[in-house]
Amino acid sequence: MSDMMTATWTGGFRFVYTSASGHGLLTDASVDHGGGGTAASPMELIILGLIGCTGVDVASILERMREPLKGLEVSATYERAPEHPKVYTKIHLSYRLQGELDEKKVSRAINLSENKYCSVSAMLGPDVEISHEYIIEA
């Protein structure tokens, strides 16, 4: 292993992170859980990673298919186990795409991302039920 990432505690439940590529971000626990509620939680980063990963894939795949993608928003809803460690049990992804797009190609791009290319989806997949839907707006 050659890449390194760090998390530095800054008090309370807040951490400052530095990624292997040198980019930073913050996390904090919610006020309900004793934190300051000043940033996303570490668990939220997992969902954000998933929707970002699949979003990049879908945009890239549609570009290679020469589809005229004009806009893309990926959102997620989720369920967590009631007992600790309260892992994600279900994640539902919603893709909102804009452009004069071929529906079959959109469906193929999403399936390729979720089942072949998205590393985050692959890591979650064995233990988390992931579903999706999409809407194409011209």
CORCORGI-V672067 format. One record per backbone hydrogen bond with DSSP energy under -1.0 kcal/mol. NH is the residue of the N-H (numbers start at 1). CO is the residue of the C=O. E is the energy in kcal/mol with one decimal. If there is no record, write none. Layout:
nh;co;e
NH;CO;E
NH;CO;E
This chain:
nh;co;e
6;18;-2.2
8;16;-3.0
10;14;-2.6
14;11;-2.3
15;27;-2.0
16;8;-2.4
17;25;-3.3
18;6;-2.2
19;23;-3.4
22;19;-2.0
25;17;-1.3
27;15;-1.9
28;40;-1.6
34;31;-1.8
35;30;-2.7
37;29;-2.4
45;41;-1.5
47;43;-1.1
48;44;-2.6
49;45;-2.6
50;46;-2.1
51;47;-2.7
52;48;-2.1
53;49;-2.6
54;50;-2.6
55;51;-1.5
56;52;-2.3
57;53;-2.1
58;54;-2.9
59;55;-2.4
60;56;-2.5
61;57;-3.2
62;58;-2.6
63;59;-1.9
64;60;-2.3
65;61;-1.8
66;63;-1.5
67;62;-2.9
69;67;-2.0
70;98;-3.6
71;98;-1.3
73;96;-2.1
75;94;-2.5
77;92;-2.1
79;90;-2.5
81;87;-2.9
86;83;-2.9
89;79;-2.7
90;79;-1.4
91;129;-2.7
92;77;-2.9
93;131;-2.9
94;75;-2.9
95;133;-2.3
96;73;-2.9
97;135;-2.9
98;71;-2.6
99;137;-2.4
101;99;-1.8
106;102;-2.2
107;103;-2.5
108;104;-2.2
109;105;-2.6
110;106;-2.4
111;107;-2.4
112;108;-2.7
113;109;-2.2
114;110;-2.7
115;111;-2.3
116;112;-2.1
117;112;-2.0
118;113;-2.8
122;118;-2.1
123;119;-2.0
124;120;-2.2
125;121;-3.0
127;124;-1.7
128;124;-1.9
129;89;-2.6
131;91;-2.4
133;93;-1.8
135;95;-2.4
137;97;-3.2
